[in-house]
Amino acid sequence: MTELFASTIDFATILPWAVFGLFAVGAFWAVEYFSGDNKRAGERLDEFKDPMLRRKREEVRTKKNDAISKVLEKTNALAAPLQPKTELETSKLRLRLSMAGFRHEGAVNTFLGLKFAGLIAGFFFAGGPILLIRGFDQTALTATVLSIGFLFYLPDICIWFIKRSRQQQIFLTLPDALDLLVVCVEAGLGLDQGMRRVSEELKKVAPVICGELQLCNLQLQMGRARSEVLHELGMRTGVDDLRALSAILIQADKFGSSVAQALRVQSDSMRTRRRQLAEEKAAKTAVKLIFPLVIFIFPGIFVVLVGPAAIKMVREMFTKMNPGG
């Protein structure tokens, strides 16, 4: 009986069912993992079941906040030697950080603290070992200065890349946001409600511009003047198109002209500019291809075409030089 059962259920029969079960378990786990359930609702239900759990979680949050506050205190202490001397320098630094998306109150101190920490780390972990290994010669001193300077200016480089990335995202997604804003305004919504609607609809597609519009809505709800909010929107992003849009909206609000028409004209001009930039990059492609052609492709073609003839010429030259050989 056992031999008959073993002969009927062999490995080839079990393998498809095992693979099917494995894929079914994997699909079930993937659905459960990416289902996007409300974690906060589950946490609240657990807190109702166990009242002590809420107290434990509050203690964990308090410890995290204390740790963050301690880190900020240490950062403020490190930032003290690099504090700007005038209010103008502070405002310029704060504006540069806001263009990169860092607008919290301690952004300046955190940035300066990271620069000073990079200075110390560059001296102890890069410059110090180089000086100990090679001695105080010119090469070691140059390498030490370069390493310390690189780590000192590393936060500036990161801020520049983040700012450029944000401005590029705003530039590419602003025409679509303007088109949707035109539709909302022409449908009867006000400018404030239209910006709120755009920030809700394009949140996943254009998170940067939607975050800026949400901040504008929040400032308007707090009672700030619309002209100030729009002017600050153009200044804190550093995008020329958004600054021009803010100026146009301020003028339309001041003189009572059609906001929808102003938005449509600005959207068309931005699309024209984006198309012109694409055409400019396409025109530059031929010039940029010269360098890889000369460096990488032409040498290979030269070897393939001229190589056999050069080998034949060398052989005939040696044959004429040594006729008896």
N, C-alpha and C positions, 0 to 999 in steps of 0.2 A: 504493500500500500504506500509506504514511504517512497519507494523508488518510482512508483507510478506518479505520485504527486510532484516529485522532483523533476521528472521528465516532462510533465505537462507545463509546469511553471519554471521556465529557465530564465536566464539573465536577459535574453533578447525580448522576452515578454514583459519583464518588469521595468526595463529601461525607459520606454516611452511614458509609462505612468509615473515613474519617479521624476522625469523631466517636467511633465505636466504639473505635478504637485509642487515642484520647486518654483516654477514660473508663477503658479497661482499664489503661493506664499509671498513671493517677491512683489507681485502686483498688489496684493492686499496691503503689504507693508508700505509700498510707495503711495497708495491712496490714503492710508492713514497718516503718513508723514507729511504729504503735501496737501492735505484736505483743507488746511487753513482754519482749523477750529478756533473758537474763541478761548484763548488761554486764560484771559482774565476772568471769564465766567466760570471756568473750571476751578480756578484758584478761589473764587468767592464761595463756590459750593463746598470746597474742601474746608474753608474757614468756618462755614456754618456747621459742618459736621464736627470739626475739632476747633473749639475757640482758642486753644493754646497755639494753634498753628499760625493764627493771625499775629499774635504777639511775637512769635519767633521770626516771622517774616519782617515785621516792623523793626525788630532788633537788627536783622541783617541789613535792611535798608539804611538804618541809622549808622551802622558801622561803615557801610560803603560811603555814605555822605561824609562821615568823619574822616575817612581815608582820603577822599577827594579834597576835602578842605585842608587837610594837612599837606597834601601834595601841592595845592595852590599856595599855601603859606611858604613852603620851601621854594617854590618857583618865584614868588614875590621877593623873597630874600636874595635869590640869585640874580633877579632882574634889577636890583637896586643900583649896581655900578653902571648899568647901561641905560638908565632912564634918560629920556630926552631932556634937553636943557630948557627948551621953550615950549609953549603951548602949540605953536605952529608945527613943530616937528612931531609932537604927540598926535595932533589931528591928522597929519599926513600919514603917519604910521597906522593910525586907526582906520583911515580910509583905505589904505592898501590891504589891510586885513579884512575889512568888510567886503572888498571886491573879491576876495578869496572865499567868502562865506563865513568868516569868523567874526561874529558881532557881539559876543557876550562881553560882560563887563571886564573880566580878567584876561581878555585876549592879548592885550599889549604886554602885560606882565608875563604871561605864559610864553609869548614869543621871545621876549628879551631873556627870560630865564633859560629857554632852550638854547639860545645863542651863547649865553655865558657857560652853560653846561657843556656845549660842544667845544668851547674854547678850553675848558679844563680837561675834558676827555681827550682832545687832540694833543694836549701837552703831556698828559700822564700815560696814555695808551699808545700814542703814535710817535710823538717827538721824543719822549724819554727813552724808550727802547732803542730808537735809532741812534741817539747820542751815546748811549751806553755801549752799543755794539761797535759803531764806527768811530767814536771819538768826536772831538770838537773840530772837525775839518769843514771846509766850505760845502761839500756835498751833503754832509749830515745836517748842517745848519739850514741849507736850502730845503731839504726834504722835510725837516721839522717845521719850518715856516709854512711850507705848502700844505702839509697835513693839518696843521692848526688852523690855517686860513680856510681850508676846505670845510672842516667841521664847523667853523664859526659861521661861515656863510651858507651852510647847508639848509638851515631853516628858510633863508631868503630864496634859495633856489626852489625849495618845495612850495613856498607860497606863490612864487611866480608861475610854476607849472599849474598849480591848482587854479589860480586866477585866470590863466589863459584858457584852461579847459572849461571853466564856467562861462567865460565870455564867448567862447566858441559855441557852446551849447545854446546860450541865449540867442546868438546871432542866427543859428540854424533853425531854431524853433519859434522865433518871434513872428515870422509871417503867418504861420499856421494859427498861432494864438490870436493874432490880429484878425484873421479871417473869421474865426469863431466869435471873437468879440464884436465884429461888425454884424454878424448874424444875430447875436443876442441884443445888441442895441437897436437894430432895425426891427426886431420882434417886439419891442416895447419896453425892454429892461433898461434901467439906468446904468450909468457907467460903473457904479459900485457893485450893483448886482451882476452886471456882465463880467466884471473881473472875478467875482466870486464863482460864477458859473464856469468860466474858463479854467480857473484853478482847480475846480472839482473834476472837470471832464478830461483835462490833459495832464492829470497828476502823474500817471505812469509813463506817458510819452515824453513829456517835457517837465521833469521835476524841478529844474532850476528856476525857470520862468514862473512856474506855478507857485513855488515858494516865495518868490518876490511879490507876486500878486496877492498871496495870502497875507504877507506882512503889510502890504498897502491896505488891505481890507481891515486888518486889525488896528492899524493906526487911524483909519477913518472912523472906526467904531469907538475909538478912544476919544474922539472929538477934535482931532487935528484938522487943519484946513486942507482942502483937496490940493491946492496949488503947492503947499509945502510937501505933502506926501508924494506928489508926482515929481517934484524937483529932486527930492531925496532919492526916489526910485532911479532916476537917471544918474545921479552922482555916485550912489553906492555900488552900482554894477560896473561902471566904467565902460559901458558899451555905447558907442556913438549913436547907433540907431535908436536905442532905447532912450537916450538923452534927447534926441530930436523928437521922438514920439511924445515924451513928457512935455517938451516945450510946445508942441502943437496942441496937445490936450489942454494945457494951461491957457493958451491963447483962445481956444474954442470955448472954454469955460468962462473966460473973462469977457469976450465979445459976444457970446451967445450964438455962435455959429453952429452948424450941424456937426455933432461929434462923429456920427456914422460916416459922413463924407470925409472928414479929416482922417479917420482910421483907414478908410478904403484907399485914399491917396497915399498914405504912408505905407500901407501894405504893398501896393503896386510898386512904389519906389524901392522898397526893400527887396522885393522879388527881382526887380530889374538889376539892382546892384549885385544880388547874389548870382544871377545869371552872368553878369559881366565879369565877376570874379572867377566863375567857372571857365568862361571863355579865355580869360587871361592865363589861368593855369594851364589850359589846354594848349595855348600858343607857346608857353614856355617849355612844354614837354620836349619839343624837338631840340632846343638848345641844351636842356639838361641831359638828354640822351647821348650827347657827344662824348662826355667824359667816360661813362661806362663802355661805350663803343671803342674808344681809343685805348682804354686801359685793359679791358677784359676780352673784347671780341676781336679787334683787329690783330693783336699778336697771334691768336690762334689761327685766324685766316691766313696770316702771313706765313706761319710755319707750314700750314697744309699746302699752300700754293707754291711757295718758293722753296720749301725744304727739299723736295726731290730734285729740282734743278740744281740747287746748291750742292747736294751730295754728288750729283753726276759731274758737276764742274770740278769739285775737289778731287774726284777719282781720276778724271782726265788730266788734271794738273800733275798729280803724283805719277801718272803713267808716262807723261812726257818728260818729267824730271828723272825718272828711273826707267828708261826703256828696256833695260835688261832684266829688271825685276818684274 
